[in-house]
Amino acid sequence: MESLSKSVYRFMAKMKNLTAIEEAIFKFLRQTMPLSPRQLKPEFEKLLATIKHLEKDRFQTRSFAYIDIISWGEGRVYNKRMEEIIHDKFLQSKHR
């Protein structure tokens, strides 16, 4: 996994196509490879905070168009399936 992530990072950096969100995800992967599952939750919380901050940046919208990384991160932090997170967000949006 470590070798693969380094290879993908180098490829994307060479293509000059790396967004801040992708950089944050690669940084997360590098830092969490040696961690145990118990140590991961605080790291997921940090990643989620970073990504939510980047969501407001209009130059990062392309990254959010391909995958709902925030819902994935929330699922990891709150121990829920991604489909539950998305369903809850849908229900909240209907009530507005």
C-alpha positions, 0 to 999 in steps of 0.5 A: 500500500505504501509503495502504491500510494507513493507511486500514485502521488509521484504520477499525479505530481508529475502531471501537475494535477494535484489538488489540496484535498488530494495532498491532504489525503496523501499526507493522511495515508503517509502518516497513518500507515504504521498506526493501529486501528485505535490510533486512526480515529483522531487522525480521521478527525483531523483529515475530516476537519481539513477537508471540510475547511477545503470544501469552502474553497471554490478552487477545490470543487472539482475534487468533491464532484467525483467522490463524497469524501466528506461523507466517507470521513464522517462515516469513519469518525462516527462509525457509520456506513457511508450510506447512512451518512448520505441518507441523514444528509438527504433527510436534513436537506428536505427539512430545510 
